[in-house]
Amino acid sequence: MPTVTTTAMTPDTSTFEKHYRIGELARIWGLGRETVRKLVKDDPGVLKVRFGRKKAHTTYSVPESAARRIHTRLLNETNSAGVHVVEKVRCLSDLKP
């Protein structure tokens, strides 16, 4: 039986908003799957569905609000020299339905 854990998820509307998988966000943002996994794995609100005891069998479900928050943080990050780390990452709003 899979176990579902959340990290400080608030009882808001995130239950009924669109959720993204790691692969979807990687495609939308133009990043690698492992990079996206590292960005979202500890973010509040991200659902982790673990099948079995191994972490390799974990599925992440990222609410749209969390994806937007992570994306905004990613675009605003700078390195120690004050240079933006990411030049361009596509936005969720750029994705056509």
OpenMM code with the backbone's topology and positions (N, CA, C; nanometers):
from openmm import Vec3, app, unit

residues = "MET PRO THR VAL THR THR THR ALA MET THR PRO ASP THR SER THR PHE GLU LYS HIS TYR ARG ILE GLY GLU LEU ALA ARG ILE TRP GLY LEU GLY ARG GLU THR VAL ARG LYS LEU VAL LYS ASP ASP PRO GLY VAL LEU LYS VAL ARG PHE GLY ARG LYS LYS ALA HIS THR THR TYR SER VAL PRO GLU SER ALA ALA ARG ARG ILE HIS THR ARG LEU LEU ASN GLU THR ASN SER ALA GLY VAL HIS VAL VAL GLU LYS VAL ARG CYS LEU SER ASP LEU LYS PRO".split()
positions = [
    Vec3(0.0848, -0.1181, 0.0000),
    Vec3(0.0000, 0.0000, 0.0000),
    Vec3(0.0891, 0.1239, 0.0000),
    Vec3(0.0648, 0.2209, -0.0901),
    Vec3(0.1478, 0.3405, -0.0942),
    Vec3(0.1206, 0.4294, 0.0254),
    Vec3(0.2231, 0.5001, 0.0677),
    Vec3(0.2061, 0.5972, 0.1740),
    Vec3(0.2201, 0.7358, 0.1147),
    Vec3(0.1391, 0.8292, 0.1633),
    Vec3(0.1410, 0.9660, 0.1139),
    Vec3(0.1851, 1.0555, 0.2281),
    Vec3(0.2865, 1.1370, 0.2026),
    Vec3(0.3309, 1.2330, 0.3021),
    Vec3(0.3309, 1.3708, 0.2403),
    Vec3(0.3094, 1.4705, 0.3230),
    Vec3(0.3178, 1.6088, 0.2781),
    Vec3(0.4118, 1.6828, 0.3707),
    Vec3(0.4619, 1.7929, 0.3224),
    Vec3(0.5492, 1.8761, 0.4025),
    Vec3(0.4753, 2.0049, 0.4346),
    Vec3(0.4237, 2.0153, 0.5559),
    Vec3(0.3557, 2.1358, 0.6035),
    Vec3(0.2485, 2.1842, 0.5074),
    Vec3(0.1671, 2.0948, 0.4590),
    Vec3(0.0620, 2.1337, 0.3654),
    Vec3(-0.0507, 2.2014, 0.4415),
    Vec3(-0.0940, 2.3137, 0.3907),
    Vec3(-0.2013, 2.3868, 0.4554),
    Vec3(-0.3345, 2.3443, 0.3973),
    Vec3(-0.4394, 2.3476, 0.4779),
    Vec3(-0.5718, 2.3067, 0.4293),
    Vec3(-0.6358, 2.4152, 0.3429),
    Vec3(-0.5767, 2.4443, 0.2289),
    Vec3(-0.6308, 2.5461, 0.1400),
    Vec3(-0.6844, 2.4789, 0.0143),
    Vec3(-0.6840, 2.5490, -0.0950),
    Vec3(-0.7402, 2.4947, -0.2186),
    Vec3(-0.6404, 2.4128, -0.2986),
    Vec3(-0.5214, 2.3865, -0.2461),
    Vec3(-0.4219, 2.3110, -0.3218),
    Vec3(-0.4685, 2.1699, -0.3544),
    Vec3(-0.5669, 2.1207, -0.2803),
    Vec3(-0.6213, 1.9881, -0.3076),
    Vec3(-0.6885, 1.9831, -0.4437),
    Vec3(-0.7533, 2.0910, -0.4820),
    Vec3(-0.8341, 2.0927, -0.6038),
    Vec3(-0.7680, 2.1655, -0.7204),
    Vec3(-0.6465, 2.2148, -0.7000),
    Vec3(-0.5779, 2.2798, -0.8118),
    Vec3(-0.5018, 2.1761, -0.8936),
    Vec3(-0.4557, 2.2161, -1.0107),
    Vec3(-0.3815, 2.1252, -1.0974),
    Vec3(-0.2524, 2.0835, -1.0286),
    Vec3(-0.2172, 1.9562, -1.0427),
    Vec3(-0.0925, 1.9037, -0.9895),
    Vec3(-0.0042, 1.8601, -1.1052),
    Vec3(0.1256, 1.8806, -1.0910),
    Vec3(0.2235, 1.8454, -1.1939),
    Vec3(0.3135, 1.7339, -1.1434),
    Vec3(0.3589, 1.6498, -1.2322),
    Vec3(0.4603, 1.5486, -1.2039),
    Vec3(0.5957, 1.6080, -1.2387),
    Vec3(0.7020, 1.5449, -1.1923),
    Vec3(0.8386, 1.5916, -1.2160),
    Vec3(0.8661, 1.6059, -1.3662),
    Vec3(0.8282, 1.5060, -1.4443),
    Vec3(0.8525, 1.5087, -1.5881),
    Vec3(0.7831, 1.6240, -1.6584),
    Vec3(0.6608, 1.6557, -1.6142),
    Vec3(0.5873, 1.7673, -1.6736),
    Vec3(0.6581, 1.8998, -1.6471),
    Vec3(0.6994, 1.9210, -1.5217),
    Vec3(0.7687, 2.0452, -1.4883),
    Vec3(0.9034, 2.0545, -1.5593),
    Vec3(0.9724, 1.9430, -1.5714),
    Vec3(1.1010, 1.9423, -1.6421),
    Vec3(1.0811, 1.9862, -1.7873),
    Vec3(0.9763, 1.9359, -1.8506),
    Vec3(0.9485, 1.9723, -1.9898),
    Vec3(0.9085, 2.1188, -2.0007),
    Vec3(0.8210, 2.1644, -1.9120),
    Vec3(0.7728, 2.3022, -1.9157),
    Vec3(0.8873, 2.4011, -1.8911),
    Vec3(0.9699, 2.3724, -1.7907),
    Vec3(1.0771, 2.4640, -1.7528),
    Vec3(1.2047, 2.4453, -1.8339),
    Vec3(1.2120, 2.3386, -1.9104),
    Vec3(1.3322, 2.3142, -1.9900),
    Vec3(1.4507, 2.2715, -1.9051),
    Vec3(1.4240, 2.1993, -1.7972),
    Vec3(1.5288, 2.1514, -1.7071),
    Vec3(1.5273, 1.9989, -1.7039),
    Vec3(1.6298, 1.9385, -1.6469),
    Vec3(1.6358, 1.7945, -1.6310),
    Vec3(1.5449, 1.7473, -1.5190),
    Vec3(1.5007, 1.6216, -1.5303),
    Vec3(1.4123, 1.5641, -1.4286),
    Vec3(1.4764, 1.5630, -1.2904),
    Vec3(1.6027, 1.5286, -1.2820),
    Vec3(1.6703, 1.5229, -1.1512),
    Vec3(1.6830, 1.6623, -1.0904),
    Vec3(1.7079, 1.7628, -1.1736),
    Vec3(1.7154, 1.9013, -1.1259),
    Vec3(1.5815, 1.9434, -1.0669),
    Vec3(1.4736, 1.9150, -1.1371),
    Vec3(1.3400, 1.9505, -1.0886),
    Vec3(1.3079, 1.8738, -0.9607),
    Vec3(1.3430, 1.7455, -0.9559),
    Vec3(1.3179, 1.6666, -0.8345),
    Vec3(1.3867, 1.7295, -0.7142),
    Vec3(1.5108, 1.7716, -0.7316),
    Vec3(1.5843, 1.8348, -0.6215),
    Vec3(1.5207, 1.9673, -0.5805),
    Vec3(1.4649, 2.0409, -0.6761),
    Vec3(1.4010, 2.1687, -0.6458),
    Vec3(1.2711, 2.1518, -0.5675),
    Vec3(1.1943, 2.0458, -0.5970),
    Vec3(1.0613, 2.0328, -0.5375),
    Vec3(1.0538, 1.9394, -0.4179),
    Vec3(1.1516, 1.8519, -0.3983),
    Vec3(1.1380, 1.7430, -0.3017),
    Vec3(1.1123, 1.7876, -0.1583),
    Vec3(1.1637, 1.9014, -0.1156),
    Vec3(1.1445, 1.9463, 0.0223),
    Vec3(1.0536, 2.0685, 0.0334),
    Vec3(0.9879, 2.1043, -0.0757),
    Vec3(0.9040, 2.2233, -0.0746),
    Vec3(0.7709, 2.1949, -0.0034),
    Vec3(0.7230, 2.2898, 0.0779),
    Vec3(0.5946, 2.2700, 0.1458),
    Vec3(0.4817, 2.2543, 0.0445),
    Vec3(0.3947, 2.1603, 0.0687),
    Vec3(0.2793, 2.1400, -0.0177),
    Vec3(0.2978, 2.0327, -0.1223),
    Vec3(0.4207, 1.9903, -0.1465),
    Vec3(0.4461, 1.8873, -0.2462),
    Vec3(0.4098, 1.7515, -0.1870),
    Vec3(0.3271, 1.6774, -0.2585),
    Vec3(0.2869, 1.5450, -0.2133),
    Vec3(0.3893, 1.4424, -0.2562),
    Vec3(0.4257, 1.3539, -0.1641),
    Vec3(0.5196, 1.2465, -0.1945),
    Vec3(0.4454, 1.1151, -0.1746),
    Vec3(0.4308, 1.0401, -0.2817),
    Vec3(0.3662, 0.9096, -0.2744),
    Vec3(0.4761, 0.8061, -0.2881),
    Vec3(0.5009, 0.7329, -0.1798),
    Vec3(0.6107, 0.6360, -0.1771),
    Vec3(0.5545, 0.4950, -0.1879),
    Vec3(0.6001, 0.4216, -0.2878),
    Vec3(0.5599, 0.2826, -0.3079),
    Vec3(0.6698, 0.1938, -0.2520),
    Vec3(0.6415, 0.1236, -0.1452),
    Vec3(0.7433, 0.0416, -0.0812),
    Vec3(0.8302, 0.1258, 0.0099),
    Vec3(0.9454, 0.0737, 0.0442),
    Vec3(1.0336, 0.1415, 0.1395),
    Vec3(1.1475, 0.2158, 0.0735),
    Vec3(1.1684, 0.1938, -0.0540),
    Vec3(1.2804, 0.2569, -0.1231),
    Vec3(1.2410, 0.3942, -0.1761),
    Vec3(1.3312, 0.4894, -0.1611),
    Vec3(1.3053, 0.6237, -0.2107),
    Vec3(1.2982, 0.6274, -0.3627),
    Vec3(1.3557, 0.5288, -0.4283),
    Vec3(1.3531, 0.5237, -0.5742),
    Vec3(1.2110, 0.5070, -0.6270),
    Vec3(1.1212, 0.4633, -0.5429),
    Vec3(0.9832, 0.4423, -0.5841),
    Vec3(0.8917, 0.5506, -0.5278),
    Vec3(0.9355, 0.6746, -0.5357),
    Vec3(0.8589, 0.7871, -0.4858),
    Vec3(0.8085, 0.8699, -0.6028),
    Vec3(0.6792, 0.9014, -0.6019),
    Vec3(0.6199, 0.9881, -0.7023),
    Vec3(0.5874, 1.1207, -0.6354),
    Vec3(0.6272, 1.2300, -0.6992),
    Vec3(0.6007, 1.3632, -0.6457),
    Vec3(0.4849, 1.4252, -0.7225),
    Vec3(0.3927, 1.4873, -0.6506),
    Vec3(0.2804, 1.5579, -0.7097),
    Vec3(0.2888, 1.7027, -0.6609),
    Vec3(0.3122, 1.7942, -0.7543),
    Vec3(0.3399, 1.9334, -0.7190),
    Vec3(0.2190, 2.0200, -0.7531),
    Vec3(0.1515, 2.0780, -0.6522),
    Vec3(0.0400, 2.1677, -0.6802),
    Vec3(0.0876, 2.2884, -0.7614),
    Vec3(-0.0006, 2.3432, -0.8423),
    Vec3(0.0366, 2.4565, -0.9269),
    Vec3(0.0898, 2.5732, -0.8441),
    Vec3(0.0311, 2.5989, -0.7272),
    Vec3(0.0782, 2.7100, -0.6433),
    Vec3(0.2218, 2.6869, -0.5978),
    Vec3(0.2559, 2.5633, -0.5634),
    Vec3(0.3933, 2.5318, -0.5242),
    Vec3(0.4871, 2.5440, -0.6433),
    Vec3(0.4421, 2.4980, -0.7617),
    Vec3(0.5242, 2.5083, -0.8820),
    Vec3(0.5534, 2.6544, -0.9153),
    Vec3(0.4535, 2.7406, -0.9017),
    Vec3(0.4745, 2.8837, -0.9276),
    Vec3(0.5725, 2.9435, -0.8265),
    Vec3(0.5594, 2.9055, -0.7000),
    Vec3(0.6487, 2.9559, -0.5956),
    Vec3(0.7926, 2.9122, -0.6220),
    Vec3(0.8119, 2.7859, -0.6584),
    Vec3(0.9457, 2.7340, -0.6880),
    Vec3(1.0035, 2.8032, -0.8107),
    Vec3(0.9207, 2.8216, -0.9125),
    Vec3(0.9642, 2.8867, -1.0358),
    Vec3(1.0061, 3.0310, -1.0101),
    Vec3(0.9279, 3.1032, -0.9312),
    Vec3(0.9610, 3.2415, -0.8968),
    Vec3(1.0922, 3.2474, -0.8192),
    Vec3(1.1079, 3.1566, -0.7235),
    Vec3(1.2321, 3.1514, -0.6451),
    Vec3(1.3511, 3.1221, -0.7360),
    Vec3(1.3327, 3.0302, -0.8298),
    Vec3(1.4391, 2.9927, -0.9224),
    Vec3(1.4814, 3.1110, -1.0089),
    Vec3(1.3848, 3.1868, -1.0582),
    Vec3(1.4162, 3.3012, -1.1432),
    Vec3(1.4833, 3.4141, -1.0662),
    Vec3(1.4558, 3.4236, -0.9373),
    Vec3(1.5107, 3.5330, -0.8572),
    Vec3(1.6421, 3.4995, -0.7892),
    Vec3(1.6879, 3.3730, -0.7976),
    Vec3(1.8118, 3.3344, -0.7309),
    Vec3(1.9328, 3.3941, -0.8016),
    Vec3(2.0290, 3.4333, -0.7201),
    Vec3(2.1570, 3.4814, -0.7729),
    Vec3(2.2683, 3.4043, -0.7045),
    Vec3(2.3817, 3.3950, -0.7712),
    Vec3(2.4948, 3.3274, -0.7081),
    Vec3(2.5699, 3.4249, -0.6184),
    Vec3(2.6800, 3.3819, -0.5610),
    Vec3(2.7544, 3.4663, -0.4661),
    Vec3(2.8106, 3.5916, -0.5316),
    Vec3(2.8278, 3.5919, -0.6631),
    Vec3(2.8799, 3.7097, -0.7332),
    Vec3(2.7676, 3.8055, -0.7730),
    Vec3(2.6439, 3.7698, -0.7395),
    Vec3(2.5308, 3.8554, -0.7724),
    Vec3(2.4787, 3.8363, -0.9141),
    Vec3(2.5216, 3.7295, -0.9798),
    Vec3(2.4789, 3.7024, -1.1161),
    Vec3(2.3612, 3.6047, -1.1114),
    Vec3(2.2592, 3.6306, -1.1939),
    Vec3(2.1439, 3.5398, -1.1963),
    Vec3(2.1884, 3.4006, -1.2374),
    Vec3(2.1421, 3.3014, -1.1624),
    Vec3(2.1801, 3.1623, -1.1862),
    Vec3(2.1131, 3.1097, -1.3125),
    Vec3(1.9888, 3.1439, -1.3330),
    Vec3(1.9138, 3.0941, -1.4469),
    Vec3(1.8840, 3.2097, -1.5405),
    Vec3(1.9198, 3.1938, -1.6668),
    Vec3(1.8931, 3.2996, -1.7630),
    Vec3(1.7470, 3.3003, -1.8070),
    Vec3(1.6957, 3.1835, -1.8433),
    Vec3(1.5579, 3.1777, -1.8879),
    Vec3(1.4993, 3.0402, -1.8596),
    Vec3(1.3872, 3.0413, -1.7915),
    Vec3(1.3111, 2.9191, -1.7672),
    Vec3(1.1685, 2.9500, -1.8091),
    Vec3(1.1092, 2.8623, -1.8866),
    Vec3(0.9721, 2.8868, -1.9330),
    Vec3(0.8748, 2.8860, -1.8171),
    Vec3(0.7729, 2.9674, -1.8274),
    Vec3(0.6716, 2.9799, -1.7239),
    Vec3(0.5596, 2.8800, -1.7446),
    Vec3(0.4889, 2.8480, -1.6368),
    Vec3(0.3726, 2.7615, -1.6461),
    Vec3(0.2673, 2.8237, -1.7366),
    Vec3(0.2569, 2.9567, -1.7331),
    Vec3(0.1557, 3.0231, -1.8150),
    Vec3(0.1887, 3.0158, -1.9639),
    Vec3(0.3143, 2.9859, -1.9988),
    Vec3(0.3527, 2.9725, -2.1401),
    Vec3(0.3032, 2.8429, -2.2007),
    Vec3(0.2678, 2.7465, -2.1167),
    Vec3(0.2224, 2.6173, -2.1646),
    Vec3(0.0792, 2.6292, -2.2133),
    Vec3(0.0571, 2.5911, -2.3377),
    Vec3(-0.0783, 2.5990, -2.3931),
    Vec3(-0.1521, 2.4711, -2.3604),
    Vec3(-0.2811, 2.4823, -2.3218),
    Vec3(-0.3572, 2.3621, -2.2830),
    Vec3(-0.3776, 2.2653, -2.3960),
] * unit.nanometer
topology = app.Topology()
chain = topology.addChain("A")
for resn in residues:
    res = topology.addResidue(resn, chain)
    for name in ("N", "CA", "C"):
        topology.addAtom(name, app.Element.getBySymbol(name[0]), res)
